[in-house]
Amino acid sequence: MDRQKTYDAGVSGDEGLRCARCGEPLVLSPVTFTYLGHAFPVELPACEACGLVFVPEELAKGRILHVERSLEDK
């Protein structure tokens, strides 16, 4: 069985982040970004209680923006 590649988001689980919605600590969890029909599995800090995911600004304005632009150019 083929394993789907998990992309490195450059985020560790030791930031001590807490959920803004329910206050629980965030833990690294598998999440999937979907854009223009492409899916990108990554591990990001997320709340186990409510599912809220933390996307760091550097990731959103850097690597994700680069991927979006690459896909839109195709």
N, C-alpha and C positions, 0 to 999 in steps of 0.2 A: 504494500500500500504506500502510495506517495505521501510524503509529509509536506504540508503547505509551508512555504517559507514564512517565517515571522520576521518582520522588519525591525531593526534596532531603532527605537525612538530616542535613545540616548538619555533615558530617565531611569534613575534607580529608585528603589523602594524605601530609602532611608531618609527622606526629607522631613518626616514627622508631620505630614499633611493630614488635615482633618476635613471631613465632609462639611461643606457650607450648609447643606440641607439638614443633616441629622446629627452632625458632630462626631460621627464614628471615624476611626483612623482609616486612611486610604492604604490599600495594599496593591502591589503590582498584579494586574489581571489581564487576561487576553481580551482585546477588543478589536473590532474590525472597522476600519474606515472604508466607506464606499463613495466613489466619485466617478461620474460618467460611466457607470457600469463596471468599473474596476474595483476590486476589493483588496485591501491592504491590512493583513493581520499584524497587530503590534501589541506590546505589553505596556500598559500605562497605569498609573495609580487610579484606583477606582474604589468606591464604597461598596462593601459587601452587603450592606443593609438595603440601600436604595438604588444602587447601580450608577450613581453620578460618577462621571469620568473626568479627571483633571488632565487637560491638555496644556502643557507649558507654553508660554508665549513664544519662546525661542523655536519650538517645534512648529507651532501654527504659522508663524511669520517666516520661518526658514524653510525647512525641509518639506512641509506639507504644501506651502505656496509654490515651491519649485515643482513638485509633482503635479499639482493642478495645472500650472502653466504648460508643462510638458504634454499632458494629456489633451489640453485644449488646442495645442498646436498641431496635433495629429489629425 
